[in-house]
Amino acid sequence: MAELVRTARTGGVPHHGPVTPECPVECLLAVLSLNSFNPLARAYDAPFAEPRTVGDVVDLYTRRQLRKIRGIGPRRASEIEVALVLAGLNLAGRQQRPGGTEGPAR
């Protein structure tokens, strides 16, 4: 059986309460699978630094950069989008800007 590796710089979810853009990326562990969280948090082979905050993840989503991370394809990019919404973040006002390969903006 494959080993599940949990990536968390602080050892877990750092607080309880609403998730805000200023929260560490580990706050998404409550709403995101480890299969999506690990490549996202480590930004495998990406041309940018690993996201440190939830706001960084929202920015990657907005700039359509999520799929530039090795291990994040269409399904995991969609899971990350849903996780951001489930975490309480409003993505409705954030149109995805051109720059990636995630498909047409909605």
N, C-alpha and C positions, 0 to 999 in steps of 0.2 A: 504494500500500500504506500502511496506517495506521502511524504511528510508535508504537513501544513506548516508553513512558516508565517508567523505573524510579525509584521513590521510595525513597530511603534517605538519611536524615539523616547517616549515618556513612559513606556510600559503599559499603556492602555488608554482608554478614553479619558482625557484629562479633566473633564467636568461633566456635570449633569445639568441640563437646561437647554435652552434654544441654541441651535447651531447658527453661528454668524460668520460672515466672511473673515473675521479676525481670528476665528478658532483655528487651532492646529489641524492639519489634514487628518490626524488620527481621530478626530471627532466623527469622521465619515464611517468609521468602523461599525458604528451602530446600524447603519443602513446600507452598507456595501459589502459584497462578498470578498473574502480574502483573495480569490482568483482575480478580482478586478483591483482590489486595494493594493496588493503588493506591487504589480507593475506600475500602477499610478504613483504610488509613494516613492518608488525608486527611479521612475522615469527612465526605464531601460532603453538604452541606445537612442535617447531623444536628443535633438539639437538644442535643448534648453535644460536648465537646472530643475531638479526635482521640486515639486510644489511643497511649500512649507505650511501654507494656510489653505483653508477652504476657499478663500477669495482667489488664491492662485489657481485652484482647480476650476473655479467659475471662469476665470480669465482664459484658461486653456480651452474650456468648452466654448466660450464666446469666440475665440480666435480659431476654432476648429482645428486645434492642435492635438487633441487626445489620441488620435490614431497614428500620430508620429511616434508614439511610445510602443516599443516592441511588446507584444502580448495583449495589446488593446485593439481589437477589431471592431466591427460594427455592433456586435452584440454587447461587448463590454462597454463601449462608448455609450450605448443606449442605457445600460445599467447605471453608469455613472450619472447620466442626465437624470434618470428617475431618482437616484439616490439623493441628488442635490434638491430635487423637488420634495422628496419625502423628509429631508432634513429641515424643510421649512423655508428654503430659499426661493425667491420669486425670480424665475428665469424668463417670465413673459415679456418683460421690458428689454431683455437683452437679446437682440438679434445676433445670430452667428455671423461674424464678419468673414469674408473670404480669406483663404490662406491654408486650408487643409483639404482633406479628401473625405470628409464626413457626409457628403451628399448635399442636396439643396437646403438652403435655410428655410425654416418654416414661417 
